[in-house]
Amino acid sequence: MKKIVIKGNLILKDRVAENGAVIVEDEKIEKILLDVSGINFQMEGISEIHDYRGQWVAPGLVDVHLHGALGHEVMDANVDGLKEIAAHQAACGVTAFFPTTLTAPLDRILEAIQAVREAASQKLLSGIAGIHLEGPYVSLKRKGAQDPKYVREIQESELKTLQEVLGPLKTLITIAPETGRNVSFIPKIVEMGWVVSIGHSDATYDEAMAAIAAGASHATHLFNAWREFHHREPGGLGAVMDSDNVFAELISDGIHVHPSFIRLAVFRKKPERVCLITDSLKAAGLPDGTYDWGDMQIVLRGAEVRLKDSGALAGSVLRLNQAVKNVLKWTGLPVPAVIRMASLSPAESVGLENIMGSLEPGKLANIAVFDSEFQTLATYVRGHKVYP
């Protein structure tokens, strides 16, 4: 296999290596060079040199929560549509993502899962690393933009059917633990190998802490579709803030969460437990307008997406590289810390940190190159340049 070298300012876990290089062979990172001054790569058996001197060379971004882009939706259950979504992710510097389903009848969810599994077996411009089941086992009171007709509590028979259809696909599932007997199913779900996320929940502090004790380790778009934060009853938000082992998703578009609450979460949870997500819908990458969305309609104006009937926020059109830029501005944290929230931390949250999320020897050569404004210059998946 040929070796290639990608040169630039490497964003490592704890520092930046200016004028460094990543050596790639056989789809993996073979070596990290901290300083390539004076190295003659032709003498080192390198067949291709990709020179991005002065630009950021980062681990490929990982988005564990997105619904669609460019007019395509995960619930369409269409493999070609998933390929288009993957292409949009590659343009954002995202090299691995979790297509995310919505609250719907079981047969529609199963169809979406089957399409995701088929697409995941193919070579896409951004890899499908798993699936996120957002509902249907959520709180009717905190449904957000989820269709209330299909909100329900967990049924053991449904779980069994989902498990059979999902097979080995890495699975993240959002539930409201206080609904029905949902909390009692958490140990079983964790035993099945899935990651349990608390979300769309009206749980009290104690109810959320019970879910965390039972095995929940993730929090879906923190602050959005949660019980209000109160100093005498902090609810699930307080429980997540108090629990050092729980990963918290944040939609960092400046619309879903005020920058002050982004800072509150990031400085309390630390970058090691924050996952920047987009929660992007089919309207991402499209012009303003009204679009069908399952049995409902959404309206895109500028950067906001809302349900046409109620005006409730309904996901975003955020790009993950823009989320990185926003959080850098709002927190003043070093670049490696913010990149971690969009790469290694989400990978860790779903158990994929051994193969992706950072520039380290032995990991997949999933790499994103950004300019000083964090616009995507190039994206590599398994060492192959997929964008532009």
MONORTA-V494870 format. One record per backbone hydrogen bond with DSSP energy under -0.5 kcal/mol. CO is the residue of the C=O (numbers start at 1). NH is the residue of the N-H. Records with the same first field share a line. If there is no record, write none. Layout:
CO: NH + NH
This chain:
2: 26
3: 47 + 48
4: 24
5: 7 + 50
6: 22
7: 52
8: 10 + 20
9: 57
10: 12 + 17
15: 12
16: 18
17: 10 + 20
19: 36
20: 8
21: 33
22: 6 + 24
23: 30 + 31
24: 4
25: 28
27: 365
28: 25 + 30
29: 362
31: 23
32: 34
33: 21
36: 39
39: 41
40: 43
41: 44 + 46
42: 45
48: 5
49: 51
50: 7 + 52
52: 55
55: 9
56: 58 + 370
57: 11
58: 368
61: 95 + 96
62: 64
63: 98
65: 278 + 279
66: 100
67: 74
69: 72
72: 69
73: 76
74: 77
78: 82
79: 83
80: 84
81: 85
82: 86
83: 87
84: 88
85: 89
86: 90
87: 91
88: 92
89: 92 + 94
90: 93
93: 61 + 95
95: 127
96: 63
97: 99 + 129 + 130
98: 66
99: 132
101: 134
105: 109
106: 110
107: 111
108: 112
109: 113
110: 114
111: 115
112: 116
113: 117
114: 118
115: 119
116: 120
117: 121
118: 121
119: 122
122: 124
127: 97 + 129
130: 99
131: 133 + 172
132: 101 + 134
133: 135 + 174
136: 138 + 152
137: 176
140: 143
143: 146
147: 150
148: 151
155: 159
156: 160
157: 161
158: 162
159: 163
160: 164
161: 165
162: 166
163: 167
166: 169
170: 131
171: 195
172: 133
173: 197
174: 135
175: 177 + 199
176: 179
177: 183
179: 182
181: 184 + 185
182: 185 + 186
183: 186
185: 189
186: 190
187: 191
188: 192
189: 194
190: 193
194: 196
195: 173
196: 217 + 218
197: 175
198: 220
200: 139
201: 227
203: 236
204: 208
205: 209
206: 210
207: 211
208: 212
209: 213
210: 214
211: 215 + 216
212: 215
217: 247
218: 198
219: 249
221: 224
223: 225 + 226
225: 201
228: 230
233: 230
234: 238
235: 239
236: 240
237: 241
238: 242
239: 243
240: 243
242: 244
243: 246
247: 219
248: 275
249: 222
250: 252 + 277
251: 253
258: 261 + 262
259: 263
260: 264
261: 265
262: 266
263: 267
264: 268
265: 269
266: 270
270: 273
271: 274
273: 248
274: 276
275: 250
277: 252
279: 316
280: 67 + 68
281: 284
282: 71
283: 286
284: 70
289: 300
291: 298
293: 296
296: 293
297: 308
298: 291
299: 301 + 306
300: 289
301: 304
303: 317
304: 301
305: 314
306: 299
307: 311
312: 307
316: 281
319: 322 + 323
320: 324
321: 325
322: 326
323: 327
324: 328
325: 329
326: 330
327: 331
328: 332
334: 337 + 338
335: 339
336: 340
337: 341
338: 342
339: 342
340: 343 + 345
341: 276
342: 62
343: 347
344: 348
345: 349
346: 350
347: 350 + 352 + 353
348: 351
352: 355 + 356
355: 364
357: 344
358: 360
360: 363
363: 29
364: 366
365: 367 + 383
366: 60
367: 380
368: 58
369: 377 + 378
370: 56
371: 374
375: 371
378: 369
379: 386 + 387
380: 367 + 382
381: 384
384: 381 + 386
387: 379
